[in-house]
Every structure is written in C-alpha cells, then in structure tokens.
Amino acid sequence: RLGPFDDEETRSFYCDVPDFLSTKPHALLGISEADVEKQREKNKRQYGEDEEAEIVEMSGEVEDTLPMVEEEAEEDDNEDGEEEATEEIKGENTDEENKDTPHYKLMVLLEQELPEASRREKIDEIADRFCANHGSNKKSRKRLYETFFLVPRARLDLLPYYSRFAAIMDRVYSDSTLVTELEQQFHGQARFKKNQNIESRLRTARYIGELTKFRVAPPIVALRGIKRCLEDFSGYNIDVACCLLESCGRYLFRTKHTHKKIAELMDTMMRLKKARNLDERSIAMINSAFFMVNPPPQSNRPVKEVPPLEAYLRYLLASTLEADEKSVSFVSKQIQRLPWSDPSIDCGGLVCKFMLKACRKGRYKTTKAVASLVANLKRSKPEVPSRLIDAILEDIDWFLENPNFRDNQRTIVCARLFGELYCSGVLPSSIIFEQIDHILNFQHDIPDALRDASQNEMFAPRGKVSQTILEDEELEEDDEDDEKENIEPAAVPVSRFSKYDPRVPCETDPPMAVFRIKLVCTILDAISSQVTVSNKSKVDLALASLQRYLFTKTSLPSDVEFSVLDLFDTLDSQLKKGPSSKKKSQAAFHRHTTWLEAHNYVVAAERARYIDDARTKTRLLAQAGIMGTENSSGEMDGDLLDDDMGSVEMSDDDEGSSDGESDDESVGDSVDSSDKEADAEGGSDNDSESGNESEESDDEDDFDHAAYMRQLQDEAFES
C-alpha cells in the first residue's frame, strides 16, 4: 500500500502531486489538444501503470552513456560565461521595467516567494499561480528551470519543495532541462579532484535523489552517480556516494526493478570498505548509509495483553501521580474506588506491585509521591502500607542473600522508598535502625568457636601498651616513634554481648564489596530531614556502626567516599537547624578516626542494651512474684547499676577492650548469680506456701519499699 515509502505522509508528499492538465483549461496553460494527449501518454508511462516499461527503457548500460554525459558537461562549462553575461543584462533591464508587468511579477514570484516556500501547501499554491499566469510563456518556464538549478548550496531544506514544483511542471510541460543540467554538473564536478567544493557536490547529489523519488529523474541517473563514485572510492567521493544512498537509496532498494542493481552497488561499496584502509569517520558514514538503505531485521515482540484494571493502575501510578497534594489526593480516591470487596481480585497486591514498578521505572521524584500516597491510604486501606513494607524488606533481603550488579539500582530504589516511608510517618524509627543494623551485619554472625576463644587468654594483649595514645600527644624522641611502629597491634577480642562483627568473613560480602555502604547512605540521606536532637543518639549509633563497617574494607571507591562525607555534612546541617540545640558546636555527629574507637562505641552501646534488657527482665520477674525477696532484687539492681556506670565510663574514657572484657565478665557473673539466687528463693517460697497473714503483710510492705528504692535509683542513673 505504501510502496517504497515508510509511512503515509511521506508517500503522499512524493506521489500525490496536482495534475493541472485535468483541472485547468488547456488554453490557459498554452498547449494544444495534440500536445495534451502526448503529455498524458507520457505521464501514464512515467507516473502511471506503465512505469515498468519506462524504467526498463531508461535503464540502459551505464558505460555507454557516461562518455556522452561528460561531453555535455564540457560544453556546459564553456557556456557558463555567456549565461552570466546574459543574467547581468537582465538584471539591469529589470530595474527599469514597470512593476505591473508580468515580467516583474514573475521576478517577485521566483526571487522572493519561492525561497520562502517551506510547506507543501505553499509550494502547490505558487505552482498554481505560475501555471495560470506565466506557464504559457516558454521564456518564463526557462527562467523557472534556471531558478530550480541555482538553489543556494546552504539551503538544502528547499530541495524537496523545489523537486515537488519540478514534478508538477513535468506533468504539464515536457521541455524541462533540470535533470540533464544536474547530471552534467554532477559528472563535471567529479572530474576535478583538486579545488572541490564539497557543499556544492552534496547539494547536487541530494537534489538528484529528491528528483528520483518524485520520478522526475530516472533511476539510472542516481545509479550512474553512485557507480562513478565507486570507481574512485576515496576522499570526497565517499561523502557523495553516501549522500546519494541516504537521499534515494532506500527508495531504489524497495523498488522492484532497481533492487538488484542498487544491492550490487552496495555490496561493492562494502567490499571496498573492507579492502581499503579508511579512517573512522568514513567507515561510520558508510555503515550509516548502508543500514539506512537496508536496516537490520527487527524481531517482532509479542504485545503483552494487560487486564484493564492493571492498565488503569499503571496509568495512575506511573503517569498521573505527581509529588503534590492535588495529584496524591486524586490517585488516592481512585484507588479507594477499586473493587476491594471482590475476593477474586487481589487489589492490595496489584497496588503494591505497580507502586514498586513506578518507583523503579519512573522518575526520581516518584518515590516521594508514592510515600505520600501510602501515608494517605494508611487509615482507609491499612493493607497497602503493610504489604508494601514487606515487599521492600523482602527485596533488600533477597539482594543481601544474592548480590548481583544487575540489581543494584533496583535495590537502591527500594532503600530510597524505605526512607521516604519513614519521612511520611508510615514507618516507626525502630524498624529503620533495625534494618540498617541488619544490612551491615547480615551473615557476619560471630561463631561459637570465636566467642569461646575470645573468653580465653589467647587474645590477651601483648606488649607494654596499656592505654590508647591521644591524638594531641606528641612524642619527644624519635626512638620512641620507631618503637611504636615496630609494636604489632594487639588482637581485639569480640564482645560477649555482641551477636555480629563485620570482621567475620562472609561470602556474600567480600572485603572489596561496598554496595551495603551505598544502601545505608541512601536510607540515612532519605531520613535526614527528620533528624533532630531527640533521635540523635540512634542516628549516632547507626553512623558508628557504619564507620566500623567502613574500616573493615580494604579500599573505598571515590564515589562511595564522597557519599559518606556528603551524608555527614547533610546530617550535621540538618541537626544544626533544630531549635532545641542550644550549643551549635555540640550539634554534630562524631566522626571516628580509627576502627577501635568506632568498635568500642558500638560495643558499649550493645553492652548498655544488654544491661537494660536484663534489668527489665528482672523487674518483670519481681512484679510477677517469681523473685519476691528484697535481697535478690536489691543486689541485682545494685550490680546492674554498678556495671552500667562502669560501661559508661569505659565508653567516655575510650579504655582498652581487655578492660572492658573483664567488666563484661563481672557483669555476666553477677547476673548469673542473681538469677540462681532468684530461682532458689523462688523455689523456697513455693515450698512454704502456708504462713501467717501478719508475716505476708510485712513482706508486701518490704516489697513495695524495695520497688520504690529501685525506681529512685533508676531515675538517678538516667539523670
């Protein structure tokens, strides 16, 4: 249906040309009835059904016609001087003529209106006016063809419209010399290798290609030009040959009668490319022209049929949703109108699925819009936030178990959405910081053998170093510096209160892997707007864990290093904006300089957490009546308080890990002894169930007094 063209618009431009022989009077056009019949037969043969016979007649041997064309080109060069003189005389006479004469109107039409015709309708209108007013005059037609031939070499955009005008005139009059002059100029320029004007040659080649597609120029003209360039395939001839192929090569390739010839010429061109040592520019130009004529076959992918509900959800979440209240409110209302009550349709699963797809394949701001939408649906459809959070956590866990570079961007999007959900109020802070610890410590579990070895003496510190040297201290003698360098660092045992340690080797997290750092930085950067003094301690602990994990890596890429530095700057600036921070100098997160410093900070926090859990457990047992004696509860609280104060002092003074380990063992022994005493006394209370009511009342009074004392001690410790 489209023939050798790719679309309907292109086919209409090159084929639907006005036929003035059928629409205008023959007397107005200045031709007789006999000439009209001859012209119609010619048009039928050239443009109609008998096109095959015309192409065969005009497609003779190339070698026989080239000498004749070259002779005509030489004669044309000799006549150039005479034509220029004639044009000067015409220019002088034009100024003296009256503006109402047809000659002046023709000059305005050709010199002013025709170069401004850059639309199909405009060029058809100018052609109509020319045929009606000046078409009957042979000199006017000759001047028109001269204007067609003298197109400025910089105005390549006019060539398709001038070619359309020439096609209109060729269907009415048979005295056009445009094709002959262009062919003579093409071969005449190809004879001279020095002082070539490449812009003029490219204009001529493109002009011939446009006339070929309008079927004004026979295909043999373009084929001759391509073969002439292939005979000396070097220099500017490569550019001209590629220009011809780009302008009319696909038309000739898709035409039945010229397909074989153009395919042979293209095959010759590709063989010449392989045989000759051409530069990269020429090779790229040849490949571009070849694939423009004969593009590689494309596999037709089957179109996936999507149900209407899924297509509508994709439209809502991927196209309509924006990060503003109006858009979020509209999408939220539309989602609430879905058939949630239909058990055969899993609306919650579909909504979560397309939310994640919108974040992965959409714009960067889509994550914030999706988080706002989930917060809007939290009350009406609580199923959506729960399923979305589960899907995000499952994706992150799956990546931690199966790390693959292909899924990096997908996991980063999940981490960003995870942080945006916290900023929207969908997630509590506890889940955020637990997930950060999970990312950093996944599969870094401390084995039992390492824990048992840490409690023995094999990790005891060796040497005479008993304390950490501060950064501000300077050694006076150089000998002491040399001795310090020669001392081997002591092995730091794992803490008995720690479950994970990034020093433990892991297959899914080798020493060179840094993607977990990117995940944590993405989450913390997403929640940076919610950082205040109230949650500074949690963020500080997360940053300490991150820094401890950083020091275990052998090297860091520059982008990861800059991401960590930018994260600290963002958090510090956000913390200083808070109105509750009285001292701006203290409103900053601590940046640890060594792994041991970050490790001691994290271990102290884990130890304090362990002590708080033990105290809470003891209090619950006492309130339940299992530990009902005053001595056991008092001793337990006293031991816990003493150990807790010791741990705080250790973290403040940055003591060694060996001292902290001894304190930890004392805390563990006190907790174990108190548990044994509590069990024994609880058993004795169960055996002696009978007693006097007065003694029970006294015990209750003592128990209340002990609880009150514990509460006072807790408040004193927290203050």
Rosetta blueprint (number, residue, H / E / L):
1 R L
2 L L
3 G L
4 P L
5 F L
6 D L
7 D L
8 E H
9 E H
10 T H
11 R H
12 S H
13 F H
14 Y H
15 C H
16 D L
17 V L
18 P L
19 D L
20 F H
21 L H
22 S H
23 T H
24 K L
25 P L
26 H H
27 A H
28 L H
29 L H
30 G L
31 I L
32 S L
33 E H
34 A H
35 D H
36 V H
37 E H
38 K H
39 Q H
40 R H
41 E H
42 K H
43 N H
44 K H
45 R H
46 Q H
47 Y H
48 G L
49 E L
50 D L
51 E H
52 E H
53 A H
54 E H
55 I H
56 V H
57 E H
58 M H
59 S L
60 G L
61 E L
62 V H
63 E H
64 D H
65 T H
66 L H
67 P H
68 M H
69 V H
70 E H
71 E H
72 E H
73 A H
74 E H
75 E H
76 D H
77 D H
78 N H
79 E L
80 D H
81 G H
82 E H
83 E H
84 E H
85 A H
86 T H
87 E H
88 E H
89 I H
90 K H
91 G H
92 E H
93 N H
94 T H
95 D H
96 E H
97 E L
98 N L
99 K L
100 D L
101 T L
102 P H
103 H H
104 Y H
105 K H
106 L H
107 M H
108 V H
109 L H
110 L H
111 E H
112 Q H
113 E H
114 L H
115 P H
116 E H
117 A L
118 S L
119 R L
120 R H
121 E H
122 K H
123 I H
124 D H
125 E H
126 I H
127 A H
128 D H
129 R H
130 F H
131 C H
132 A H
133 N H
134 H L
135 G L
136 S L
137 N L
138 K H
139 K H
140 S H
141 R H
142 K H
143 R H
144 L H
145 Y H
146 E H
147 T H
148 F H
149 F H
150 L L
151 V L
152 P L
153 R L
154 A L
155 R L
156 L H
157 D H
158 L H
159 L H
160 P H
161 Y H
162 Y H
163 S H
164 R H
165 F H
166 A H
167 A H
168 I H
169 M H
170 D H
171 R L
172 V L
173 Y L
174 S L
175 D L
176 S L
177 T L
178 L H
179 V H
180 T H
181 E H
182 L H
183 E H
184 Q H
185 Q H
186 F H
187 H H
188 G H
189 Q H
190 A H
191 R H
192 F L
193 K L
194 K L
195 N L
196 Q L
197 N L
198 I H
199 E H
200 S H
201 R H
202 L H
203 R H
204 T H
205 A H
206 R H
207 Y H
208 I H
209 G H
210 E H
211 L H
212 T H
213 K H
214 F L
215 R L
216 V L
217 A L
218 P L
219 P H
220 I H
221 V H
222 A H
223 L H
224 R H
225 G H
226 I H
227 K H
228 R H
229 C H
230 L H
231 E H
232 D L
233 F L
234 S L
235 G L
236 Y H
237 N H
238 I H
239 D H
240 V H
241 A H
242 C H
243 C H
244 L H
245 L H
246 E H
247 S H
248 C H
249 G H
250 R H
251 Y H
252 L H
253 F H
254 R H
255 T L
256 K L
257 H L
258 T L
259 H H
260 K H
261 K H
262 I H
263 A H
264 E H
265 L H
266 M H
267 D H
268 T H
269 M H
270 M H
271 R H
272 L H
273 K H
274 K H
275 A H
276 R L
277 N L
278 L L
279 D L
280 E H
281 R H
282 S H
283 I H
284 A H
285 M H
286 I H
287 N H
288 S H
289 A H
290 F H
291 F H
292 M H
293 V H
294 N L
295 P L
296 P L
297 P L
298 Q L
299 S L
300 N L
301 R L
302 P L
303 V L
304 K L
305 E L
306 V L
307 P L
308 P H
309 L H
310 E H
311 A H
312 Y H
313 L H
314 R H
315 Y H
316 L H
317 L H
318 A H
319 S H
320 T H
321 L L
322 E L
323 A L
324 D L
325 E H
326 K H
327 S H
328 V H
329 S H
330 F H
331 V H
332 S H
333 K H
334 Q H
335 I H
336 Q H
337 R L
338 L L
339 P L
340 W L
341 S L
342 D L
343 P L
344 S L
345 I L
346 D L
347 C H
348 G H
349 G H
350 L H
351 V H
352 C H
353 K H
354 F H
355 M H
356 L H
357 K H
358 A H
359 C H
360 R H
361 K H
362 G L
363 R L
364 Y L
365 K L
366 T H
367 T H
368 K H
369 A H
370 V H
371 A H
372 S H
373 L H
374 V H
375 A H
376 N H
377 L L
378 K L
379 R L
380 S L
381 K L
382 P L
383 E H
384 V H
385 P H
386 S H
387 R H
388 L H
389 I H
390 D H
391 A H
392 I H
393 L H
394 E H
395 D H
396 I H
397 D H
398 W H
399 F H
400 L H
401 E H
402 N L
403 P L
404 N L
405 F H
406 R H
407 D H
408 N H
409 Q H
410 R H
411 T H
412 I H
413 V H
414 C H
415 A H
416 R H
417 L H
418 F H
419 G H
420 E H
421 L H
422 Y H
423 C H
424 S L
425 G L
426 V L
427 L L
428 P L
429 S H
430 S H
431 I H
432 I H
433 F H
434 E H
435 Q H
436 I H
437 D H
438 H H
439 I H
440 L H
441 N H
442 F L
443 Q L
444 H L
445 D E
446 I L
447 P L
448 D H
449 A H
450 L H
451 R H
452 D H
453 A H
454 S H
455 Q H
456 N L
457 E H
458 M H
459 F H
460 A L
461 P L
462 R L
463 G L
464 K L
465 V L
466 S L
467 Q L
468 T L
469 I L
470 L L
471 E L
472 D L
473 E L
474 E L
475 L L
476 E L
477 E L
478 D H
479 D H
480 E H
481 D H
482 D H
483 E H
484 K H
485 E H
486 N H
487 I L
488 E L
489 P L
490 A L
491 A L
492 V L
493 P L
494 V L
495 S L
496 R L
497 F L
498 S L
499 K L
500 Y E
501 D L
502 P L
503 R L
504 V L
505 P L
506 C L
507 E L
508 T L
509 D L
510 P L
511 P L
512 M L
513 A L
514 V L
515 F H
516 R H
517 I H
518 K H
519 L H
520 V H
521 C H
522 T H
523 I H
524 L H
525 D H
526 A H
527 I L
528 S H
529 S H
530 Q H
531 V L
532 T L
533 V L
534 S L
535 N L
536 K H
537 S H
538 K H
539 V H
540 D H
541 L H
542 A H
543 L H
544 A H
545 S H
546 L H
547 Q H
548 R H
549 Y H
550 L H
551 F H
552 T L
553 K L
554 T L
555 S L
556 L L
557 P L
558 S H
559 D H
560 V H
561 E H
562 F H
563 S H
564 V H
565 L H
566 D H
567 L H
568 F H
569 D H
570 T H
571 L H
572 D H
573 S H
574 Q H
575 L H
576 K H
577 K L
578 G L
579 P L
580 S L
581 S L
582 K L
583 K L
584 K H
585 S H
586 Q H
587 A L
588 A L
589 F L
590 H L
591 R L
592 H L
593 T L
594 T L
595 W H
596 L H
597 E H
598 A H
599 H H
600 N H
601 Y H
602 V H
603 V H
604 A H
605 A H
606 E H
607 R H
608 A H
609 R H
610 Y H
611 I H
612 D H
613 D H
614 A H
615 R H
616 T H
617 K H
618 T H
619 R H
620 L H
621 L H
622 A H
623 Q H
624 A H
625 G L
626 I L
627 M L
628 G L
629 T L
630 E H
631 N H
632 S H
633 S H
634 G H
635 E H
636 M H
637 D H
638 G H
639 D H
640 L H
641 L H
642 D H
643 D H
644 D H
645 M H
646 G H
647 S H
648 V H
649 E H
650 M H
651 S H
652 D H
653 D H
654 D L
655 E L
656 G L
657 S H
658 S H
659 D H
660 G H
661 E H
662 S H
663 D H
664 D H
665 E H
666 S H
667 V H
668 G H
669 D H
670 S H
671 V H
672 D H
673 S H
674 S H
675 D H
676 K H
677 E H
678 A H
679 D H
680 A H
681 E H
682 G H
683 G H
684 S H
685 D H
686 N H
687 D H
688 S L
689 E L
690 S L
691 G L
692 N L
693 E H
694 S H
695 E H
696 E H
697 S H
698 D H
699 D H
700 E H
701 D H
702 D H
703 F H
704 D H
705 H H
706 A H
707 A H
708 Y H
709 M H
710 R H
711 Q H
712 L H
713 Q H
714 D H
715 E H
716 A H
717 F H
718 E H
719 S L
